[in-house]
């Protein structure tokens, strides 16, 4: 079964291909992606690597967590599932466009 890994503290110039090549020595890399800011396109300094098997993912964690990549000590661990995000129409955001004030016409 495929296992997704979180990789943090990446050098900001790391590309998807760099990440894929770096993790290839631990096993088969299914996918590798560096997360970028949607407005500037610049790296946010972390990414995700998906390994083809659980044992390869564990090997990658043991081999690379705390190791040096481009002068930075990277963090590698099992990725947590994404949190559910609520919609923008309620909850803690004020619901119906709550701008304060009252009914003082």
N, C-alpha and C positions, 0 to 999 in steps of 0.2 A: 504494500500500500504506500502511496506517495505521502511524503511528509514535508510540510512547509516550515522553513526556518526564518526567524527574524535575525537580521544582521545590522547591528548598530555601530555608531561612531566611525562610519566610513569616511575616507578622504573625500572631499567635495568634488574631486575630478574623476571619481570612479564611474565607469560606464557599466551597462548591463553585461557587455562582453567581458569586461575585467572581472566582474563578480562571477560569471559563469566559469571562466578559466581558473580562477583562484580556487573554487570549490570542486573542480573536476577531479582533483587528486583523491577526493574522499569517496567518489562514486559517480553515478550517472546523474547529471543535473538536468531536470526536466524543464525548469524555467529559472530565470534570474532577472530581477528587476530592481533598479534603483529608483526610489520614490523622489519625484521632483515637484517643485512648486508649480501649480497650474498657471500662475500669472507670469513668473519670471523664467520658468523652465530650468532653474538651478536646482541642484541636488539638495535634499533636506538632510543628507548625512546618514540615511538608513535605507535598507532595502529588504527584499525577501528572496530566498532561494528555495526552490522545491526540488527535493531529492527523490529518486525513484523508489526507494525502499526505506523502511524504518531503521534498519541496521546501518545503512549509508548515512542517514540523517544523524544518528547517534555518533557515528564515527566523525562526521563533520563538526559536531558540537565539541567533542573531546579534542579534536585536532586544532580547531581554529578559534575557539573561545579564548580571548585574552591574547591572541597572536597578533603580530605586527602586519599591517597592510598599509603600505604607503606612509609609514611613519606614525601610524595611529594604532592603538590597541583596540581591536574590534571586539564587540560582544556578539556572541552567537548562541541562540537558544530556540527552543520550539516556539513557533508563532502561536499566539492565542487566536481563537476565532474572533472575527470582527464583532464589535458591539452593535446591537440593534440601535438604529437612530430613529428617533421620533420624527413626525412631520413638523412643519413649521407653523401649524395652525392651532397649537394648543400647548398644554403642559406648562413648563416653566417660562415660556417666552411671552406670556401675557395674553394668549388667546386671540381675541378679536382686535388686535391692533391697539392694545392698551397704552395710550400715551399719557395717562394720568389725567388729572382734572376731574371735573364732575359735570353735572347737568346744569350748569349755570349759564343759561342762555340770555 
